[in-house]
Amino acid sequence: MAGALLVTVAIVEAALVLGPPAPLSQRLATAIMVDLTVVAWLAGGIANVARLRFLSPTDIAGSGRTDASTAVRDASAVLQNTLEQVALAVPVHIAAAVMIERSATLSIALGMMFTIGRTAFWRGYAHGAQARAFGFAMTFYPTLVTLFVVAAFAVFRMSDLI
């Protein structure tokens, strides 16, 4: 997980330093397009749980009526984690687009890291915590680092207003 944090910091820093400044409308459009991909991961998780339930005589009645199969329990856990990641990522991505003039490149990098992270988490989930740790970290750390960067930009902007 430390490796994922180092990769995240390097990518976020490179995107902020090398990304060109862009007008707010372009930054928001880029963040929204990227976040459609982020939300697509949530839709994919929902569809996967629905598919597994539909194909299973045990699970078709729904989780409130029976004990879920291992496949549905695992898919539901992946879905729950994905929901949590999306709920944190989307507002942070939009905040970055609003607060940081060089955020268009960052938005694209965040979307790519989210996709890499969710792919690794989804594939590794059934193989235990170590197998999914990198995927979790590559989804969570980019959002967390960006949250801190946005907070720093907000503090500096507020200090200019005082």
C-alpha positions as a printed Julia matrix, in Angstrom:
162×3 Matrix{Float64}:
   0.0     0.0     0.0
   2.95    2.31    0.56
   3.92    1.79   -3.07
   0.47    2.85   -4.2
   0.74    6.0    -2.08
   4.13    6.88   -3.61
   2.8     6.29   -7.13
  -0.24    8.42   -6.33
   1.81   11.33   -4.99
   4.1    11.22   -8.03
   1.2    11.15  -10.51
  -0.77   13.9    -8.74
   2.32   16.11   -8.53
   3.22   15.52  -12.19
  -0.33   16.25  -13.32
  -0.41   19.51  -11.35
   3.02   20.66  -12.48
   2.86   19.57  -16.11
  -0.85   20.07  -16.8
  -1.69   23.29  -18.6
  -3.98   25.86  -17.0
  -7.52   25.68  -18.34
 -10.69   27.74  -18.0
 -13.2    26.61  -15.37
 -15.68   25.36  -17.98
 -13.06   23.04  -19.51
 -11.91   21.79  -16.1
 -15.49   21.02  -15.04
 -16.29   19.33  -18.36
 -13.2    17.14  -18.02
 -14.01   16.23  -14.41
 -17.6    15.37  -15.32
 -16.52   13.19  -18.24
 -14.02   11.39  -16.01
 -16.63   10.97  -13.29
 -18.98    9.3   -15.76
 -16.34    6.55  -15.86
 -16.16    6.54  -12.06
 -19.94    6.22  -11.79
 -19.88    3.49  -14.45
 -17.9     1.37  -11.97
 -20.8     1.75   -9.54
 -23.31    0.8   -12.23
 -21.16   -2.21  -13.09
 -21.14   -3.32   -9.46
 -24.92   -3.01   -9.22
 -25.37   -4.92  -12.47
 -23.0    -7.66  -11.29
 -24.92   -8.25   -8.05
 -28.21   -8.24   -9.96
 -26.84  -10.71  -12.51
 -25.56  -13.07   -9.84
 -28.87  -12.94   -7.95
 -30.9   -13.51  -11.09
 -28.86  -16.56  -12.08
 -28.97  -18.17   -8.63
 -32.05  -19.99   -7.28
 -30.73  -19.32   -3.76
 -30.19  -15.6    -4.28
 -33.12  -14.65   -6.52
 -35.37  -13.9    -3.52
 -33.04  -11.1    -2.37
 -30.62  -10.67    0.5
 -33.33   -9.9     3.03
 -35.02  -13.26    2.52
 -32.15  -15.77    2.41
 -28.5   -16.11    3.25
 -26.6   -14.95    0.19
 -24.27  -17.25   -1.7
 -20.54  -16.61   -1.48
 -20.56  -15.11   -4.97
 -23.31  -12.63   -4.1
 -21.73  -11.79   -0.73
 -18.39  -11.07   -2.42
 -20.03   -9.05   -5.21
 -22.05   -7.09   -2.63
 -18.89   -6.32   -0.67
 -17.16   -5.09   -3.82
 -20.26   -3.02   -4.63
 -20.36   -1.53   -1.13
 -16.69   -0.56   -1.3
 -17.16    0.87   -4.79
 -20.12    2.95   -3.59
 -17.98    4.35   -0.76
 -15.13    5.15   -3.15
 -17.45    6.83   -5.68
 -19.18    8.86   -2.95
 -15.8    10.25   -1.9
 -14.19   10.6    -5.34
 -16.84   12.51   -7.28
 -17.12   15.56   -4.99
 -13.33   15.68   -4.59
 -12.87   15.6    -8.38
 -15.41   18.41   -8.82
 -13.8    20.44   -6.02
 -10.39   20.02   -7.68
 -11.84   21.22  -10.99
 -13.24   24.32   -9.31
 -10.27   25.17   -7.11
  -7.21   24.21   -9.21
  -6.49   25.92  -12.5
  -4.26   23.04  -13.7
  -6.72   20.26  -12.79
  -7.85   18.99  -16.21
  -4.83   16.71  -16.54
  -5.22   15.74  -12.89
  -8.85   14.73  -13.52
  -7.8    12.38  -16.3
  -5.07   10.88  -14.12
  -7.55   10.41  -11.25
  -9.96    8.61  -13.55
  -7.23    6.3   -14.78
  -6.06    5.51  -11.24
  -9.66    4.87  -10.16
 -10.11    2.41  -13.03
  -6.82    0.64  -12.32
  -7.71    0.47   -8.63
 -11.24   -0.84   -9.11
 -10.06   -3.44  -11.63
  -7.41   -4.72   -9.22
  -9.8    -4.65   -6.25
 -12.55   -6.48   -8.13
 -10.16   -9.14   -9.45
  -8.39   -9.59   -6.14
 -11.38   -9.57   -3.81
 -12.02  -13.32   -3.73
  -8.33  -13.99   -3.03
  -8.18  -12.16    0.29
  -7.06   -8.88    1.79
  -3.54   -8.9     0.38
  -4.84   -9.55   -3.13
  -7.2    -6.59   -3.0
  -5.02   -4.15   -1.02
  -3.35   -2.6    -4.07
  -6.73   -2.08   -5.74
  -8.13   -0.42   -2.65
  -5.08    1.79   -2.29
  -5.08    2.85   -5.96
  -8.71    3.88   -5.61
  -8.56    5.53   -2.18
  -5.15    7.24   -2.07
  -5.6     9.36   -5.22
  -8.86   10.72   -3.84
  -7.37   11.31   -0.38
  -4.24   13.03   -1.72
  -6.38   15.19   -4.0
  -8.65   16.07   -1.07
  -5.6    17.35    0.85
  -4.37   19.27   -2.21
  -7.79   20.89   -2.7
  -7.94   21.77    1.01
  -4.51   23.4     0.75
  -5.62   25.41   -2.29
  -8.76   26.47   -0.41
  -6.76   27.63    2.61
  -4.38   29.63    0.44
  -7.29   31.19   -1.44
  -8.99   32.14    1.81
  -5.79   33.7     3.07
  -5.77   35.93   -0.01
  -9.28   37.1     0.86
  -8.39   38.12    4.4
